[in-house]
């Protein structure tokens, strides 16, 4: 296969599935992905998408000499509640925080369908250098659509939203779901259009880069959340279906890997080029990507180490049916994990050191 054909793909190729012998059936619903002849789970839409991303990454390194954009592991706090805290609550009969968490994950996954609606300005209108044969050139010809289908499902095929709901219902025996969870999520969502960091780029360009940076940050932070969920839901002491739910979460984690990689690749391709302002002046794209990434990480940190602990404690106090809720809280807090943010983000925390999940 020639270099050119390795770097350019049609939308149908990006969306192509690995052949599978058996489909993944969840709660009677055919979901994406499936199992090969050896019984291994194969993620959806990865036949050409995964090798394409690898080829674009290799091209980026070879032509730019720059590393791929990365969110450092030291910026990601432990999840709240941590695995020990979540298991303690479940053993104590306090299920609402876990029910709410898994329901919120499923709902947010469903929001992933929105990525296909993101307007992408013509690349030549704001990037000076050539973008042919890049991940950037394939955002609207397969990559965004594949991401949307993975998260929210497609046609009659279920996606991550349905898989998370199934994992919750199996592990916790179809718990009652509060009708206000969706409203609560919408209330906590930040402004659709935060103040522009680079107004000289115009709304369309800034929105595109900001959206990709935010989704990358969400995906990277979610990786630790999904690892947490697998650890909790695989424990037979607190899960009613430890094997089935752990498998489902592993499948989802496998499906998410291409999302992180294509977003890292496309943002790296932008950072290695020159962005043009509305009046045609050059702007160092790496500065744009770095500053937007910094803002996104700060937003994620505020949610995880400030907002989420407050919300979880409020849910425990409101829903725990125990004789001594204060004693429950003391035992819960004793299982917390101490975490200190990197010095460059120390100002985000209420204190320089935070106790989180």
SERO-4910 file (N, C-alpha, C, O; in steps of 0.05 Angstrom, whole numbers):
BEGIN
 pado doro    nc1    nc2    nc3   cac1   cac2   cac3    cc1    cc2    cc3    oc1    oc2    oc3
  Unk    A     17    -24      0      0      0      0     18     25      0     37     26     16
  Unk    A     12     44    -17     29     68    -20     25     86      4      5     84     19
  Unk    A     44    104      7     43    123     30     18    140     27      4    145     47
  Unk    A     11    149      2    -12    166     -1    -37    152      7    -54    163     20
  Unk    A    -40    126     -2    -65    112      5    -67    106     34    -89    103     45
  Unk    A    -44    104     48    -44    100     77    -53    124     93    -61    122    116
  Unk    A    -51    147     81    -57    172     95    -84    184     87    -93    203    100
  Unk    A    -97    174     66   -122    184     57   -143    162     57   -139    141     46
  Unk    A   -166    168     70   -186    148     73   -214    160     68   -218    184     74
  Unk    A   -231    144     57   -259    153     54   -274    151     80   -265    138     99
  Unk    A   -297    164     82   -313    162    106   -321    133    110   -322    124    133
  Unk    A   -328    119     89   -336     91     92   -314     74    103   -319     56    119
  Unk    A   -289     80     96   -266     65    106   -263     71    136   -258     53    152
  Unk    A   -265     96    144   -261    104    172   -283     90    189   -278     83    212
  Unk    A   -307     87    178   -329     75    192   -331     45    190   -349     33    202
  Unk    A   -312     33    176   -314      4    171   -308    -12    196   -291     -5    212
  Unk    A   -323    -34    199   -320    -52    222   -301    -75    217   -299    -84    194
  Unk    A   -288    -85    237   -274   -110    236   -294   -132    234   -314   -132    249
  Unk    A   -291   -151    216   -311   -173    214   -312   -188    241   -292   -194    253
  Unk    A   -336   -194    250   -340   -209    275   -358   -233    270   -374   -233    251
  Unk    A   -354   -253    286   -370   -277    284   -396   -275    299   -417   -285    290
  Unk    A   -396   -262    322   -420   -259    339   -423   -230    347   -403   -218    354
  Unk    A   -447   -220    347   -451   -192    356   -451   -190    386   -453   -211    400
  Unk    A   -449   -166    396   -452   -161    425   -481   -155    431   -492   -135    421
  Unk    A   -494   -172    446   -522   -168    453   -523   -160    483   -513   -174    500
  Unk    A   -536   -137    488   -538   -127    516   -567   -121    522   -580   -105    509
  Unk    A   -578   -135    542   -606   -132    549   -625   -135    525   -645   -120    522
  Unk    A   -618   -153    508   -634   -158    484   -630   -139    461   -643   -141    441
  Unk    A   -611   -120    465   -606   -100    444   -579   -106    431   -559   -110    445
  Unk    A   -578   -107    405   -553   -110    391   -537    -84    393   -545    -63    384
  Unk    A   -513    -86    405   -496    -63    408   -473    -65    388   -470    -85    374
  Unk    A   -458    -44    386   -436    -44    367   -414    -63    376   -414    -73    399
  Unk    A   -395    -68    359   -373    -87    365   -383   -115    363   -405   -121    354
  Unk    A   -366   -134    371   -373   -162    370   -349   -179    376   -328   -170    384
  Unk    A   -352   -205    371   -331   -224    378   -321   -239    354   -337   -248    337
  Unk    A   -295   -242    352   -283   -256    330   -283   -286    334   -295   -296    353
  Unk    A   -270   -301    317   -270   -330    318   -258   -340    344   -265   -362    353
  Unk    A   -240   -325    356   -227   -333    381   -242   -323    406   -233   -327    428
  Unk    A   -265   -310    402   -281   -301    424   -272   -274    435   -282   -265    456
  Unk    A   -253   -261    421   -243   -235    430   -262   -213    421   -272   -213    399
  Unk    A   -266   -193    439   -283   -170    432   -267   -152    413   -244   -146    417
  Unk    A   -281   -144    392   -269   -125    373   -285   -100    373   -310   -100    368
  Unk    A   -272    -78    378   -286    -52    379   -297    -44    352   -286    -52    331
  Unk    A   -318    -28    352   -331    -20    326   -314      0    311   -299     16    322
  Unk    A   -317      0    285   -306     20    267   -276     23    271   -265     46    271
  Unk    A   -262      1    274   -233      2    278   -217    -11    256   -192    -12    257
  Unk    A   -230    -22    236   -215    -36    214   -195    -19    201   -172    -26    198
  Unk    A   -203      6    194   -185     25    181   -178     48    199   -158     61    196
  Unk    A   -196     54    218   -192     78    235   -167     76    251   -152     95    253
  Unk    A   -162     53    264   -139     50    281   -113     52    265    -95     67    273
  Unk    A   -109     37    243    -84     40    227    -82     68    215    -59     78    212
  Unk    A   -104     81    209   -103    108    198    -91    127    219    -74    143    213
  Unk    A   -101    125    244    -91    143    265    -62    138    269    -46    157    273
  Unk    A    -53    113    269    -25    107    273     -8    119    251     13    130    256
  Unk    A    -18    117    226     -3    129    204     -1    159    206     20    171    200
  Unk    A    -23    172    214    -22    201    217     -3    209    239     11    229    237
  Unk    A     -3    194    261     15    200    283     44    197    274     61    214    281
  Unk    A     50    176    259     78    173    249     86    195    231    108    205    232
  Unk    A     67    204    213     73    226    195     78    252    211     96    267    205
  Unk    A     62    256    232     65    281    248     93    281    261    107    302    259
  Unk    A    101    260    273    127    259    286    150    263    265    169    277    271
  Unk    A    147    250    242    168    251    222    171    279    210    193    287    204
  Unk    A    149    292    205    149    318    191    153    342    209    163    362    201
  Unk    A    143    339    234    144    362    252    166    360    273    176    381    283
  Unk    A    175    336    279    194    332    301    182    338    328    197    339    348
  Unk    A    156    340    330    143    347    355    128    322    366    118    306    351
  Unk    A    128    321    393    112    299    406     83    305    403     74    327    397
  Unk    A     67    284    407     38    288    407     29    303    432     41    301    453
  Unk    A      7    319    429     -5    332    451    -13    311    472    -23    290    465
  Unk    A     -8    318    497    -14    299    519    -24    313    544    -14    335    550
  Unk    A    -43    301    558    -51    311    584    -36    295    605    -40    271    607
  Unk    A    -17    308    619      0    292    638    -16    277    659    -37    287    669
  Unk    A     -7    254    666    -21    237    685    -22    251    713    -41    245    728
  Unk    A     -2    268    719     -2    280    746    -24    301    749    -27    312    771
  Unk    A    -38    308    728    -60    327    730    -87    314    735   -107    328    738
  Unk    A    -88    288    737   -113    274    739   -116    263    768   -103    244    776
  Unk    A   -134    275    784   -138    267    812   -152    240    813   -164    231    793
  Unk    A   -151    226    835   -167    202    839   -196    208    836   -205    230    842
  Unk    A   -211    188    828   -240    192    825   -253    193    853   -243    182    872
  Unk    A   -276    207    854   -290    210    879   -319    200    876   -333    210    859
  Unk    A   -328    180    891   -313    166    913   -293    146    900   -298    135    879
  Unk    A   -271    141    914   -252    122    904   -265     94    907   -287     91    918
  Unk    A   -251     73    897   -262     46    897   -269     37    925   -290     25    930
  Unk    A   -251     42    944   -256     33    972   -280     47    983   -296     35    997
  Unk    A   -283     73    978   -306     88    988   -333     78    975   -353     75    988
  Unk    A   -331     73    949   -355     64    935   -364     37    945   -388     32    950
  Unk    A   -345     19    950   -352     -8    960   -363     -6    989   -381    -20    997
  Unk    A   -351     12   1005   -361     16   1032   -390     26   1032   -406     16   1048
  Unk    A   -396     45   1014   -424     54   1013   -443     32   1005   -464     29   1017
  Unk    A   -435     16    985   -453     -5    976   -456    -26    998   -479    -36   1002
  Unk    A   -435    -33   1012   -437    -52   1034   -455    -42   1056   -468    -57   1071
  Unk    A   -456    -15   1059   -472     -2   1080   -500      2   1071   -516     14   1086
  Unk    A   -507     -6   1047   -534     -3   1037   -540     24   1025   -563     31   1019
  Unk    A   -519     40   1020   -522     67   1009   -515     65    979   -492     66    971
  Unk    A   -536     62    963   -532     56    935   -535     80    916   -526     80    894
  Unk    A   -549    101    926   -555    123    908   -531    137    895   -532    143    872
  Unk    A   -509    141    910   -486    154    896   -476    137    873   -468    149    852
  Unk    A   -475    111    875   -466     94    853   -486     93    831   -479     94    807
  Unk    A   -512     92    838   -533     92    817   -531    118    801   -533    118    777
  Unk    A   -529    140    816   -528    166    803   -503    169    785   -504    179    763
  Unk    A   -480    160    795   -455    162    780   -457    146    754   -450    157    732
  Unk    A   -466    121    755   -468    105    730   -489    116    711   -485    115    687
  Unk    A   -510    127    722   -531    139    705   -520    164    691   -525    169    667
  Unk    A   -505    180    706   -494    204    694   -473    197    672   -472    211    652
  Unk    A   -457    177    677   -438    169    657   -453    161    631   -445    169    609
  Unk    A   -474    146    634   -490    137    610   -501    161    596   -500    162    571
  Unk    A   -512    180    610   -524    204    598   -503    220    583   -507    229    561
  Unk    A   -480    225    596   -459    240    584   -448    226    559   -442    239    539
  Unk    A   -446    200    560   -438    185    536   -457    191    513   -449    194    490
  Unk    A   -483    192    519   -503    198    499   -499    225    486   -505    229    463
  Unk    A   -489    244    502   -483    271    491   -462    270    469   -459    289    454
  Unk    A   -446    248    468   -425    245    448   -435    248    420   -420    255    402
  Unk    A   -461    243    415   -472    246    388   -469    275    378   -470    279    354
  Unk    A   -467    294    397   -466    322    389   -441    328    372   -441    349    358
  Unk    A   -420    312    374   -395    318    360   -399    319    330   -384    333    316
  Unk    A   -418    304    320   -423    304    291   -434    330    281   -433    336    257
  Unk    A   -445    346    300   -457    372    292   -438    395    294   -445    418    287
  Unk    A   -413    390    302   -394    412    305   -386    423    278   -376    408    261
  Unk    A   -390    449    274   -382    461    248   -352    462    246   -338    470    265
  Unk    A   -341    454    224   -312    455    219   -307    474    196   -314    468    173
  Unk    A   -295    498    201   -289    516    180   -269    504    160   -254    486    167
  Unk    A   -269    512    135   -250    502    116   -221    505    127   -214    526    135
  Unk    A   -206    483    127   -180    484    139   -162    505    126   -146    517    140
  Unk    A   -164    508    100   -147    528     86   -153    556     95   -137    575     90
  Unk    A   -177    560    107   -184    587    115   -170    596    141   -169    620    146
  Unk    A   -158    577    156   -145    586    181   -119    571    186   -106    577    207
  Unk    A   -111    552    170    -85    539    173    -68    545    148    -76    539    125
  Unk    A    -44    556    152    -28    564    129    -16    541    114    -15    541     90
  Unk    A     -7    520    129      6    498    116    -13    477    106    -37    478    111
  Unk    A     -2    458     90    -18    437     79    -29    418    100    -15    413    120
  Unk    A    -53    408     97    -65    389    116    -74    364    103    -88    347    115
  Unk    A    -67    360     78    -75    335     64    -63    311     78    -40    312     87
  Unk    A    -78    289     79    -67    264     91    -62    267    121    -43    255    131
  Unk    A    -79    281    135    -77    285    164   -103    277    177   -124    274    164
  Unk    A   -102    273    203   -127    269    218   -145    293    215   -170    290    213
  Unk    A   -134    317    215   -150    341    212   -167    340    187   -190    348    187
  Unk    A   -156    330    165   -170    329    140   -193    308    140   -210    308    122
  Unk    A   -193    291    161   -213    270    162   -234    274    185   -250    257    190
  Unk    A   -233    298    198   -252    302    220   -280    300    210   -297    287    224
  Unk    A   -287    312    188   -314    312    178   -319    290    158   -342    287    147
  Unk    A   -299    273    152   -303    251    134   -297    225    149   -281    208    140
  Unk    A   -310    222    172   -309    196    185   -302    197    215   -315    183    230
  Unk    A   -283    214    223   -274    213    251   -295    223    271   -300    209    291
  Unk    A   -307    246    266   -327    255    284   -352    237    283   -364    232    304
  Unk    A   -359    227    260   -382    209    258   -377    183    273   -395    173    286
  Unk    A   -353    172    270   -347    147    284   -348    151    314   -359    134    329
  Unk    A   -338    174    324   -339    180    352   -368    182    362   -375    171    382
  Unk    A   -385    196    346   -413    199    354   -427    172    355   -442    167    374
  Unk    A   -422    155    336   -435    129    336   -426    112    359   -442     97    370
  Unk    A   -400    113    365   -390     97    387   -404    104    413   -412     86    429
  Unk    A   -408    130    418   -419    139    443   -449    135    446   -458    124    466
  Unk    A   -463    143    426   -493    144    428   -507    122    413   -531    120    414
  Unk    A   -492    105    398   -504     85    382   -511     96    355   -508    119    349
  Unk    A   -521     77    337   -527     86    310   -550     69    299   -548     44    299
  Unk    A   -571     82    290   -594     68    279   -605     49    300   -611     59    322
  Unk    A   -607     24    295   -618      5    314   -596     -7    332   -602    -24    349
  Unk    A   -572      2    329   -549     -9    343   -542      8    368   -540     32    366
  Unk    A   -540     -6    391   -534      8    415   -504     16    417   -487      4    404
  Unk    A   -499     37    433   -471     46    437   -465     47    467   -476     32    483
  Unk    A   -447     65    475   -438     65    502   -460     73    522   -460     63    545
  Unk    A   -478     90    514   -500     97    533   -515     72    541   -520     67    565
  Unk    A   -522     55    522   -537     31    528   -520     11    543   -530     -3    561
  Unk    A   -494     10    538   -476     -8    552   -473     -1    581   -472    -18    598
  Unk    A   -470     25    586   -468     34    614   -494     30    630   -493     21    653
  Unk    A   -517     35    617   -542     29    630   -545      0    637   -555     -8    658
  Unk    A   -536    -17    618   -537    -46    623   -519    -54    646   -526    -71    662
  Unk    A   -495    -43    647   -476    -49    669   -488    -41    695   -486    -56    715
  Unk    A   -500    -17    696   -513     -8    721   -535    -26    730   -537    -34    753
  Unk    A   -553    -33    711   -576    -49    718   -568    -77    726   -581    -89    744
  Unk    A   -547    -88    714   -539   -115    721   -525   -115    749   -531   -133    765
  Unk    A   -507    -96    753   -492    -95    778   -510    -89    802   -505    -98    824
  Unk    A   -530    -72    798   -546    -62    820   -575    -70    818   -593    -58    830
  Unk    A   -580    -92    802   -607   -104    799   -629    -83    793   -649    -81    807
  Unk    A   -625    -69    771   -644    -51    760   -655    -31    781   -678    -32    788
  Unk    A   -637    -14    790   -646      5    811   -665     26    800   -666     31    776
  Unk    A   -680     38    818   -698     60    810   -681     84    803   -662     91    818
  Unk    A   -687     98    781   -671    120    772   -686    146    776   -709    149    767
  Unk    A   -674    165    791   -687    190    797   -691    206    771   -673    208    754
  Unk    A   -714    219    768   -720    234    744   -704    261    743   -703    274    722
  Unk    A   -692    268    765   -679    294    766   -649    293    759   -636    313    759
  Unk    A   -639    268    753   -610    266    748   -603    281    723   -583    295    722
  Unk    A   -619    279    702   -613    293    676   -613    323    681   -595    337    671
  Unk    A   -633    333    695   -635    362    701   -611    371    717   -600    393    712
  Unk    A   -601    354    735   -578    361    751   -553    363    734   -537    382    738
  Unk    A   -550    346    715   -527    347    696   -528    373    680   -508    387    678
  Unk    A   -551    379    670   -553    403    653   -548    428    669   -536    448    659
  Unk    A   -555    428    694   -551    451    712   -521    456    716   -511    478    718
  Unk    A   -506    433    718   -477    435    724   -460    441    699   -437    449    702
  Unk    A   -471    438    675   -456    442    651   -448    471    649   -464    489    655
  Unk    A   -424    476    640   -413    503    638   -426    519    615   -442    507    601
  Unk    A   -419    544    612   -430    560    590   -423    548    563   -401    539    559
  Unk    A   -442    549    545   -437    539    518   -415    554    504   -400    543    488
  Unk    A   -413    580    509   -393    596    496   -378    612    517   -385    635    522
  Unk    A   -357    601    529   -341    615    549   -326    638    535   -324    639    510
  Unk    A   -316    657    551   -301    680    539   -279    670    520   -265    651    526
  Unk    A   -277    683    497   -257    676    478   -229    681    488   -223    703    499
  Unk    A   -211    662    485   -183    667    491   -168    680    468   -149    695    472
  Unk    A   -177    675    444   -164    686    420   -186    696    401   -191    684    380
  Unk    A   -198    719    408   -219    730    391   -210    736    363   -227    738    344
  Unk    A   -184    740    359   -175    747    332   -177    723    313   -175    727    289
  Unk    A   -182    699    324   -186    676    306   -214    674    295   -219    661    275
  Unk    A   -233    687    308   -261    684    300   -274    662    316   -261    643    325
  Unk    A   -300    664    319   -315    645    335   -313    617    325   -310    598    341
  Unk    A   -315    613    299   -315    586    288   -290    570    293   -291    547    301
  Unk    A   -267    583    289   -241    569    293   -237    563    323   -229    541    330
  Unk    A   -242    584    339   -238    579    368   -256    558    378   -248    541    395
  Unk    A   -281    557    369   -300    537    378   -291    509    371   -293    491    387
  Unk    A   -280    506    347   -271    480    338   -248    470    356   -249    447    366
  Unk    A   -228    486    360   -205    478    376   -213    474    405   -205    455    418
  Unk    A   -229    492    416   -238    490    443   -254    464    447   -251    450    467
  Unk    A   -271    458    429   -288    434    431   -270    409    431   -274    391    448
  Unk    A   -251    407    413   -234    384    412   -217    381    437   -213    359    447
  Unk    A   -207    404    447   -191    403    471   -208    394    495   -199    377    511
  Unk    A   -232    404    497   -250    396    519   -257    367    518   -258    353    538
  Unk    A   -263    357    494   -271    329    491   -247    311    498   -250    290    510
  Unk    A   -223    319    489   -199    304    496   -195    303    526   -190    281    537
  Unk    A   -198    325    539   -195    326    569   -216    308    582   -210    293    600
  Unk    A   -241    309    572   -262    292    583   -255    263    580   -258    247    598
  Unk    A   -246    256    556   -239    228    550   -216    218    567   -216    196    578
  Unk    A   -195    234    571   -172    226    587   -179    224    616   -171    204    629
  Unk    A   -194    243    627   -203    241    655   -221    217    658   -221    204    679
  Unk    A   -238    212    638   -257    190    640   -243    163    641   -254    143    652
  Unk    A   -219    161    630   -204    135    631   -201    126    659   -203    102    665
  Unk    A   -194    144    678   -191    136    706   -218    129    718   -220    112    735
  Unk    A   -239    143    709   -266    137    719   -275    109    711   -286     94    727
  Unk    A   -269    102    686   -277     76    676   -261     53    689   -271     32    695
  Unk    A   -235     59    695   -219     39    710   -231     35    738   -232     13    748
  Unk    A   -239     57    750   -252     56    776   -278     40    775   -283     23    792
  Unk    A   -294     44    755   -320     30    752   -315      0    749   -329    -16    760
  Unk    A   -295     -7    733   -289    -36    729   -281    -49    755   -289    -71    761
  Unk    A   -264    -34    771   -255    -46    797   -279    -50    816   -281    -70    829
  Unk    A   -297    -30    817   -319    -32    836   -339    -53    826   -348    -71    842
  Unk    A   -347    -52    801   -368    -70    791   -359    -99    787   -376   -116    784
  Unk    A   -333   -104    788   -323   -131    786   -321   -145    813   -314   -169    814
  Unk    A   -328   -131    835   -326   -142    862   -352   -157    869   -372   -144    872
  Unk    A   -351   -183    871   -376   -198    877   -388   -191    904   -412   -197    908
  Unk    A   -373   -178    922   -384   -171    948   -405   -148    945   -423   -145    961
  Unk    A   -402   -131    924   -420   -108    921   -434   -108    894   -452    -91    891
  Unk    A   -427   -125    876   -439   -126    850   -455   -151    846   -446   -173    853
  Unk    A   -479   -148    835   -496   -172    831   -489   -187    806   -498   -210    802
  Unk    A   -472   -176    788   -464   -189    764   -435   -181    758   -430   -168    738
  Unk    A   -416   -189    775   -389   -179    772   -375   -186    746   -361   -169    735
  Unk    A   -379   -210    736   -365   -217    711   -376   -203    687   -361   -192    671
  Unk    A   -403   -202    685   -415   -190    661   -410   -159    661   -404   -148    640
  Unk    A   -413   -146    684   -409   -117    684   -380   -110    679   -374    -90    666
  Unk    A   -361   -125    690   -333   -119    686   -326   -122    656   -310   -106    646
  Unk    A   -337   -142    643   -332   -146    615   -343   -122    599   -329   -113    581
  Unk    A   -367   -113    605   -378    -91    591   -361    -66    593   -356    -52    574
  Unk    A   -352    -61    617   -335    -37    621   -309    -40    606   -298    -20    595
  Unk    A   -297    -64    606   -272    -68    591   -277    -63    561   -260    -52    547
  Unk    A   -300    -72    551   -306    -67    523   -307    -37    517   -297    -28    497
  Unk    A   -321    -23    534   -323      6    531   -296     20    532   -290     37    515
  Unk    A   -279     11    550   -252     23    552   -236     18    527   -221     35    518
  Unk    A   -240     -5    515   -226    -11    490   -237      7    467   -221     17    451
  Unk    A   -263     11    467   -275     28    446   -265     57    448   -263     71    428
  Unk    A   -259     67    472   -252     95    476   -224    102    467   -218    125    461
  Unk    A   -206     82    464   -178     88    458   -175    104    431   -160    123    431
  Unk    A   -190     97    410   -187    113    385   -195    142    388   -185    159    374
  Unk    A   -214    147    407   -223    175    411   -200    192    421   -195    214    411
  Unk    A   -187    182    441   -164    197    452   -143    201    431   -132    223    429
  Unk    A   -137    180    416   -115    181    397   -120    199    373   -102    214    365
  Unk    A   -144    199    362   -148    217    339   -149    246    348   -140    264    333
  Unk    A   -160    251    372   -161    279    381   -133    289    388   -126    312    381
  Unk    A   -116    272    401    -88    280    405    -74    286    379    -59    305    377
  Unk    A    -80    269    359    -67    272    333    -75    298    319    -58    313    310
  Unk    A   -101    303    318   -111    327    304   -101    352    318    -94    372    305
  Unk    A   -102    353    344    -93    376    359    -63    380    356    -53    402    354
  Unk    A    -48    358    354    -19    360    350    -13    371    322      6    386    318
  Unk    A    -29    363    303    -25    373    275    -31    403    274    -17    417    259
  Unk    A    -51    412    289    -55    441    290    -32    455    303    -22    475    293
  Unk    A    -23    444    326     -2    457    342     24    459    326     41    477    331
  Unk    A     28    441    307     53    441    291     52    460    267     71    463    252
  Unk    A     29    474    264     25    491    241     21    520    249     24    527    273
  Unk    A     15    537    230     11    565    235    -19    571    231    -30    566    209
  Unk    A    -31    583    251    -59    591    248    -61    620    239    -45    637    246
  Unk    A    -80    625    221    -84    651    211   -107    665    225   -128    652    228
  Unk    A   -104    690    233   -125    705    245   -145    714    224   -141    709    200
  Unk    A   -167    726    232   -187    735    213   -176    754    192   -186    755    170
  Unk    A   -156    770    200   -144    788    181   -119    777    167   -103    792    155
  Unk    A   -115    751    170    -93    738    155    -66    739    168    -46    731    156
  Unk    A    -64    748    193    -39    748    207    -32    721    219    -50    707    229
  Unk    A     -7    714    220      1    688    231      0    688    261      6    708    274
  Unk    A     -7    665    272     -7    661    301      4    634    307     -4    614    295
  Unk    A     22    632    327     33    606    334     12    588    345      0    593    367
  Unk    A      6    566    331    -16    549    339    -10    534    364    -29    528    379
  Unk    A     15    528    370     21    513    395     13    530    419      5    518    440
  Unk    A     15    556    417      7    573    440    -24    572    443    -34    570    466
  Unk    A    -38    572    421    -67    570    422    -76    544    435    -92    544    454
  Unk    A    -65    521    426    -72    495    436    -64    493    466    -80    483    482
  Unk    A    -40    503    473    -31    501    501    -49    516    520    -56    506    541
  Unk    A    -57    540    512    -73    556    530   -102    545    533   -113    546    554
  Unk    A   -112    535    511   -139    523    513   -138    498    529   -157    492    544
  Unk    A   -116    482    526   -113    458    542   -111    465    572   -123    451    588
  Unk    A    -97    486    578    -94    494    606   -121    501    618   -127    493    640
  Unk    A   -137    515    603   -164    523    613   -181    498    617   -196    496    636
  Unk    A   -180    480    598   -197    456    600   -189    438    623   -206    428    638
  Unk    A   -163    435    628   -154    419    651   -163    432    677   -171    418    695
  Unk    A   -161    458    678   -170    472    703   -200    468    708   -208    464    731
  Unk    A   -215    468    686   -244    463    689   -249    434    700   -265    430    717
  Unk    A   -235    415    689   -238    387    697   -229    384    726   -242    369    742
  Unk    A   -207    397    734   -197    395    761   -218    407    781   -223    395    802
  Unk    A   -229    430    774   -249    442    792   -272    423    797   -282    420    819
  Unk    A   -281    410    775   -303    391    778   -296    368    795   -311    360    813
  Unk    A   -272    356    791   -265    331    805   -257    336    834   -264    319    851
  Unk    A   -243    357    841   -233    360    868   -249    379    885   -246    380    910
  Unk    A   -267    395    872   -284    413    888   -313    406    885   -327    400    905
  Unk    A   -324    407    861   -353    405    856   -362    376    862   -383    373    876
  Unk    A   -348    356    851   -358    329    855   -358    320    884   -378    308    892
  Unk    A   -337    324    899   -338    316    928   -361    328    943   -374    315    959
  Unk    A   -367    354    937   -390    367    950   -416    353    942   -434    348    959
  Unk    A   -419    346    917   -444    334    907   -447    306    919   -469    299    928
  Unk    A   -426    290    920   -427    263    931   -435    263    960   -451    248    969
  Unk    A   -422    281    975   -429    283   1004   -458    291   1008   -471    281   1027
  Unk    A   -468    309    991   -496    317    994   -514    294    988   -534    290   1002
  Unk    A   -508    278    968   -525    255    960   -525    235    983   -545    223    989
  Unk    A   -501    230    994   -500    210   1016   -517    219   1040   -533    203   1050
  Unk    A   -514    244   1048   -529    254   1071   -559    254   1065   -575    249   1083
  Unk    A   -567    258   1040   -595    260   1033   -608    233   1030   -632    230   1035
  Unk    A   -593    213   1022   -605    187   1015   -598    164   1034   -612    144   1033
  Unk    A   -577    167   1050   -569    145   1067   -590    139   1089   -597    157   1104
  Unk    A   -599    115   1090   -618    106   1110   -603     90   1131   -605     66   1132
  Unk    A   -589    105   1148   -573     93   1169   -579    107   1195   -589    129   1195
  Unk    A   -573     94   1218   -578    106   1244   -561    130   1250   -570    149   1262
  Unk    A   -536    129   1241   -517    151   1247   -502    159   1222   -482    148   1215
  Unk    A   -513    178   1208   -501    187   1183   -474    200   1187   -457    198   1170
  Unk    A   -470    213   1210   -445    226   1215   -423    205   1219   -400    209   1210
  Unk    A   -429    183   1231   -409    161   1234   -404    149   1207   -381    142   1201
  Unk    A   -424    146   1190   -420    137   1163   -401    155   1148   -383    146   1134
  Unk    A   -405    181   1151   -389    201   1137   -360    200   1147   -341    202   1131
  Unk    A   -356    195   1173   -329    194   1184   -314    170   1172   -291    172   1164
  Unk    A   -328    147   1170   -316    123   1159   -310    127   1129   -290    118   1119
  Unk    A   -329    140   1116   -326    146   1087   -302    164   1082   -285    158   1065
  Unk    A   -299    185   1097   -277    204   1094   -250    191   1101   -230    198   1089
  Unk    A   -250    173   1120   -225    160   1128   -213    143   1105   -190    138   1105
  Unk    A   -230    136   1086   -221    120   1063   -212    137   1039   -204    127   1019
  Unk    A   -214    164   1043   -207    182   1021   -178    181   1014   -161    171   1029
  Unk    A   -172    191    990   -144    191    980   -133    220    980   -146    238    969
  Unk    A   -111    224    992    -98    250    992    -84    254    965    -70    237    955
  Unk    A    -89    278    954    -77    284    927    -69    313    926    -84    330    934
  Unk    A    -45    318    917    -35    345    914    -33    352    884    -19    337    870
  Unk    A    -45    373    875    -44    380    847    -16    389    839     -1    399    857
  Unk    A     -8    387    814     18    398    805     19    428    812     -2    441    813
  Unk    A     43    438    816     45    465    825     32    485    806     22    506    815
  Unk    A     33    479    780     21    498    761     -9    500    763    -22    518    752
  Unk    A    -22    480    777    -51    480    780    -59    482    810    -82    477    816
  Unk    A    -40    489    827    -46    489    856    -68    509    862    -83    505    882
  Unk    A    -70    530    847    -90    551    853   -119    542    847   -138    555    856
  Unk    A   -122    519    833   -149    510    826   -162    498    851   -186    501    855
  Unk    A   -147    485    868   -158    472    891   -165    492    913   -153    514    913
  Unk    A   -183    486    930   -190    503    952   -166    506    971   -162    527    983
  Unk    A   -150    484    973   -125    484    988   -104    472    971   -110    462    949
  Unk    A    -79    474    979    -57    464    962    -57    434    961    -47    422    942
  Unk    A    -70    421    981    -73    392    981   -102    386    985   -115    397   1003
  Unk    A   -113    367    969   -141    361    971   -145    332    977   -130    315    967
  Unk    A   -165    325    993   -172    297    997   -196    292    979   -218    303    983
  Unk    A   -192    274    960   -213    267    941   -217    237    942   -206    223    959
  Unk    A   -233    227    923   -239    199    923   -214    183    919   -215    159    918
***
